[in-house]
């Protein structure tokens, strides 16, 4: 199976680090014209096929500027942005409303705003691919222990299903990849380091494949969903966790 994206415009939102960086590299390697955007624009690996753009995923006008930079023609949108915004788990009664809203905004509202921005062009073109990076936390509970994160990721999975139903008649597929835990950013590195040495040592033994996942594992799944091989798959969330999901 050969997957290519020659002549395709691809937006990767949340492209500066970890999974987003791996996805950006993968699309560029397979011929895509990648518009890589992030609030950490200086950390994006720009190149011949990668244009780095700043974006605030909670601001509709900022997102519209990214879509305009792609000429309004977006063949693939990959929404990776999100995370826990440096927050740590707290008892429910100690969580402030603005803390909860902040995580929901970057994980769920931003996903909605980006899909909203690319949909008109995809409809006009007669097709397109939208792929979100949700989380195992969107299918179960979250290792982070952060209520807003689990809620936002569950919401994103629901949004994917609803948009798939709405946009299917226009030839647009909407799917999600749900990674298992990876220490791919400072927030998740802190989370990983907060666990005991014994927990970290034995964690891979709980994974059927007996290894931690890599960002490239997620990029491979995203490229499949974005390809013509997945043209009759929509509204699905694919766990990429190295194990069966109970």
C-alpha positions in Angstrom: 0.0 0.0 0.0 1.4 3.3 -1.1 -0.1 6.5 0.3 0.7 9.8 -1.3 -0.5 13.4 -0.9 1.1 15.1 -3.8 -0.7 18.3 -4.6 -2.8 18.1 -1.4 -3.0 20.9 1.1 -2.9 19.7 4.6 -3.4 21.7 7.8 -1.9 20.3 11.0 -3.2 22.2 14.0 -0.9 21.7 17.0 2.2 20.9 14.9 5.1 22.1 17.1 5.8 19.1 19.3 5.4 15.3 19.7 2.5 13.8 17.8 1.8 16.9 15.8 5.4 17.2 14.7 5.4 13.6 13.6 2.2 14.0 11.6 3.6 17.1 9.9 6.8 15.2 8.9 4.8 12.3 7.6 2.6 14.3 5.4 5.5 16.3 4.0 7.5 13.1 3.3 4.5 11.8 1.3 4.3 14.8 -0.9 1.7 17.0 1.0 1.9 20.8 1.2 1.6 21.2 5.0 0.4 24.3 6.7 1.7 23.6 10.2 0.2 25.8 12.9 0.7 26.2 16.6 0.8 28.9 19.2 4.5 27.8 19.6 5.2 28.7 16.0 9.0 29.1 16.6 9.2 25.4 17.4 7.6 24.2 14.2 10.0 22.5 11.8 9.4 24.5 8.6 10.8 23.4 5.3 10.2 23.0 1.6 6.8 21.4 2.1 6.0 22.8 5.5 4.9 26.4 6.1 4.9 27.4 9.8 2.0 29.6 10.9 0.9 31.0 14.3 -2.6 30.2 15.5 -4.8 30.6 18.5 -7.2 27.6 18.3 -9.8 29.4 20.4 -10.0 32.4 18.1 -12.1 31.9 14.9 -10.3 34.8 13.1 -6.9 33.3 13.8 -8.1 30.0 12.4 -9.6 31.7 9.3 -6.2 33.3 8.6 -4.6 29.9 8.5 -7.2 28.6 6.1 -6.7 31.7 4.0 -3.0 31.0 3.9 -3.7 27.7 2.4 -5.6 29.5 -0.4 -9.0 28.4 1.1 -8.4 24.9 -0.4 -7.8 22.4 2.4 -7.8 18.7 1.4 -7.0 17.4 4.9 -7.4 18.9 8.4 -5.6 17.2 11.3 -6.5 18.6 14.7 -3.9 17.7 17.2 -4.0 20.8 19.5 -5.2 20.4 23.1 -3.6 19.0 26.2 -3.9 19.9 29.8 -2.5 23.4 29.8 -0.1 22.7 32.6 -2.9 21.8 35.0 -2.6 19.1 37.6 -5.3 16.9 39.1 -7.4 18.3 41.9 -10.5 17.3 43.8 -13.6 18.3 41.9 -14.6 21.0 44.5 -11.2 22.7 44.0 -11.3 23.0 40.2 -12.1 26.5 39.1 -14.6 27.1 36.3 -12.0 28.9 34.2 -9.6 26.0 34.5 -12.3 23.6 33.3 -13.3 25.9 30.4 -9.7 26.5 29.3 -9.0 22.8 28.7 -12.4 22.3 27.0 -11.7 25.3 24.7 -8.4 24.0 23.3 -9.4 20.4 23.0 -13.1 20.7 21.9 -14.0 24.3 20.9 -10.8 24.6 18.7 -11.7 21.4 17.0 -15.1 22.7 16.2 -13.8 26.0 15.0 -11.2 24.5 12.7 -13.8 22.0 11.2 -16.2 25.0 10.7 -13.5 26.9 8.9 -12.5 24.2 6.4 -15.9 22.7 5.7 -17.1 25.3 3.1 -14.0 24.7 0.9 -14.2 20.9 1.2 -17.9 21.0 0.3 -17.1 23.1 -2.8 -14.3 20.7 -3.8 -16.6 17.7 -3.3 -14.6 16.0 -0.6 -12.1 16.2 2.1 -10.7 14.6 5.2 -10.9 15.7 8.8 -8.9 13.7 11.4 -8.8 14.6 15.1 -6.4 13.4 17.7 -8.6 12.5 20.7 -7.3 10.2 23.4 -7.9 6.9 25.2 -9.3 9.3 27.7 -12.1 10.0 25.3 -13.1 6.4 25.4 -12.6 5.6 29.1 -11.1 7.6 32.0 -8.0 9.6 31.9 -4.6 8.8 33.6 -4.3 12.6 34.1 -7.1 12.5 36.6 -8.2 15.9 35.2 -12.0 16.1 34.8 -12.0 18.6 32.0 -9.5 16.6 29.9 -11.6 13.5 29.9 -14.8 15.5 29.3 -13.3 17.4 26.4 -12.0 14.3 24.7 -15.3 12.5 25.1 -16.9 15.6 23.6 -14.5 15.5 20.7 -15.4 11.9 19.9 -19.1 12.9 19.9 -18.3 15.8 17.6 -16.6 13.5 15.2 -19.6 11.3 15.0 -22.0 14.2 14.5 -19.9 15.9 11.8 -19.4 12.6 10.0 -23.1 12.3 9.7 -23.6 15.9 8.5 -20.6 16.1 6.1 -20.8 12.6 4.6 -23.2 13.7 1.8 -20.5 16.1 0.6 -17.8 13.4 0.3 -16.1 14.5 3.6 -15.0 11.9 6.1 -14.4 12.8 9.8 -12.5 10.3 12.0 -10.4 10.3 15.1 -7.3 8.6 16.4 -7.1 7.9 20.1 -3.6 7.5 21.3 -2.5 5.7 24.5 -0.3 7.6 27.0 2.9 9.1 25.5 5.3 11.5 27.2 5.4 13.8 24.2 5.2 17.3 25.7 6.4 19.0 28.9 3.0 18.5 30.5 3.0 14.8 29.9 6.6 14.4 30.8 5.8 16.0 34.2 2.9 13.6 34.5 5.1 10.6 33.7 7.8 11.7 36.1 5.2 12.1 38.9 4.6 8.3 38.9 6.7 6.0 41.0 9.8 4.4 39.5 8.0 1.0 39.9 5.0 2.2 38.0 7.2 3.6 35.1 9.3 0.4 35.0 6.3 -1.9 34.8 4.0 0.3 32.7 5.0 -1.3 29.3 4.3 -4.8 30.8 0.6 -3.7 30.9 0.6 -3.0 27.1 0.0 -6.0 24.9 2.8 -5.0 22.5 5.1 -4.6 25.5 6.4 -1.2 24.5 5.4 2.5 24.8 3.9 4.1 21.8 5.7 6.6 19.5 4.4 9.7 17.8 5.1 7.9 14.5 2.6 5.2 15.5 -0.1 7.9 15.6 1.0 9.5 12.4 0.7 6.2 10.5 -3.0 5.9 11.6 -3.7 9.5 10.6 -2.2 9.1 7.2 -4.5 6.1 6.6 -7.6 8.0 7.6 -6.5 10.9 5.3 -5.9 8.6 2.4 -8.2 7.3 -0.4 -8.0 3.9 1.3 -10.3 5.2 4.0 -12.9 6.7 1.7 -15.7 4.6 3.1 -14.8 5.0 6.8 -16.3 7.9 8.7 -17.4 8.7 12.3 -14.9 6.3 13.7 -12.4 6.6 16.6 -9.4 4.3 16.2 -7.6 3.4 19.5 -3.9 3.3 18.9 -2.7 2.1 22.2 -0.7 -1.1 21.7 -3.5 -3.1 23.5 -7.1 -4.1 23.0 -9.3 -1.5 24.6 -11.5 -2.9 27.3 
